[in-house]
Amino acid sequence: MSQNNLVTTLYRMRLRSKERRITQILRNQVAALSSLLEVVLSILVLIGLLISTIPIANEMFSLVSQNSTEAFQTFLGHAFNLVIGIEFIKMLAKHSPGSALEVLLYAIARSMIMGHGSSVENLISVLSIGVIFLIRKFAFVHSFGSSLPDGAPAPDMDKPNSHESDETFA
């Protein structure tokens, strides 16, 4: 190999190294920006949840005055929506598969309880909830989503088998 070829090869290697470093810096910046957007979205959803608690408090008082099942259904629907919103915020904050499963569990339960579906739809909902329990119990991968974006352990991943001590999934 001539000296000219060696210099050219070394120059190209140096350029590739700089390109890799710049690419990694850009990827880190994109990841940081997307994490920031997640936090902003979480805050907006939290504000929406706080605003939504005002009408649900009014509906509670209407339960006493109306004393009807329709008023209770409306109240229950709004309560489920708030719970799903809270679980959604926790899912965005924790970045764990357990929190994603909980959001799915509550959403399916809400549709089953609030919806007036057919027997087949109810059966599919019950089977879906069963599958979520099976996934959580037997196919749960602890290392996936076990840390927050800053590297700290996720709050629901304190112990290796934290889902086994959870009453919901016992």
N, C-alpha and C positions, 0 to 999 in steps of 0.2 A: 504494500500500500504506500503510495507516495505521500509526501508531507502535505501536499495540497488537499488530497482526499481525506487525510486524517484531520486536518483543520476544518474542512467542510463537515465531516461527520461530527466532530466535537461541537461545532457551532449549531448544527441541527439538534443535537441532544440537549444543548443548553436552551434552545428555543422551545423544545418540547417540555422541558422541565418548567420553564416560565409559563407556558400555556397551561400545564396541569395545575400550577399554583393559582393562576388567575381563574381557571374554571372552578377550582375548589372554593376560592374566595367568593365567587359569584353564587355558587350553590349554597354556601353558608348564608349569604345575604338574602337569597330567595327564601330559604327555610326560616330565617329570623323574621322576615316580612310576613310570611304566611302564619307564623305563630302569633305575631302581633295582630293580624287580622282576625284570628280565632279569638283572641282576648277581647277585641272590640265587639265581635259578634256576640260573645258570651255576655258582655256588659249590656248590649242592646236587648238581648233576650231577657236578661235579669230585670232590666228596667220595665220591659213589657210585662213580665210576670208580676212585678210590684204594682203596676198600674191595674192589672187584671184582678188583683186581690180586692180592690174596692167594690166592683160590681158583685163579686161572690159574697162579700159581707152583706150587701143589700139583699141578695137572694136568700141568705140565711134568715133574715127577718121576714121575708115573704113566705118562707116555709111555715112560720107560725101563723100568719094571717090567712094564707090560702089553704093550708092543710090538704094539698092534693098531691097525687103521685106525679103529675106532670111537672110541678114545681120542684119536686125532689129529683126527677130525672134531669132537669135543666141544671140544678145545683150540682149533681153528681158529675154531669158531663164537663162542667167548668172546672170542678175539682180535679178530675182526671187530666184535663188539659194542663193544669198547673203542675201536677205531679210529673207529667211527661216533659214539660218544659224544664223543670228542675233537674230531672235525670239527664236531659239533653245538655244542660250546662255542665253537669258533672262529667259527662262523656267528653265534652270539649276540653275540660280542665285536666282530667286524669289521663287521657290517651291510653286507656286500657281496654282489653276485650271484654272484661267483666262489666264495665259501665255501658258498653255498647249493647251487650246482651240484656242488661236491665232496661234500657230504653225500649228495645224490641218487646220485652216481656210486658211492660206497662202498656205499650201501644196496642198489642194484640189483646190484652185483657180489656182495655177500654173499648175496642171495637166489638168485642164479644158481649160485654155487659151493656153498652149503650146502643149498639146496633140491634135491629130487629131482624136478624138474618135467619136464613133457613136452617134446618137441622144439619145439612151438609156443611154450611158455612161454620156453624158452631163446632162441629166435629173437627173441621180443619183447624180452627182456632185452638181447640184443646190439644190436638196433635202437635201443633206448632209450639205451644207452651211446653208440652212434654219434650219435644226435641231440644228446646232451649235448656231445659233442666238436664237432659242427657249430655248435651255439649258441655255445659258448665261442670257437670260431675265427672265425666270420663274423657272428654277430648280437649279439655282446657289446657293451653300451653302457657306455662307460667312466665317464660322468658319473653314472650311476645307482649309488648306494651307494659313491661314491668317497671319502666322508669319514665319519669317526666322528661320533657325536652331538655331541661338543664342537667339531666343525669341523676337527679335524686330519685329514690324509690317512689313509685306511685302509691298514693295513700291506701288503696285497696290491695296492695301487694306487700304488706308488712311481713307476713309470714309466707313460707313456701306454699302452704295449703290453706290460705286465708279463706277461700270459698267454702271449705268444709266446715269452718266454724260459723259461717253465716247462716242464720236461722232460715233465711229464704231458700237456700239451696242445700239444706241438710238432708 
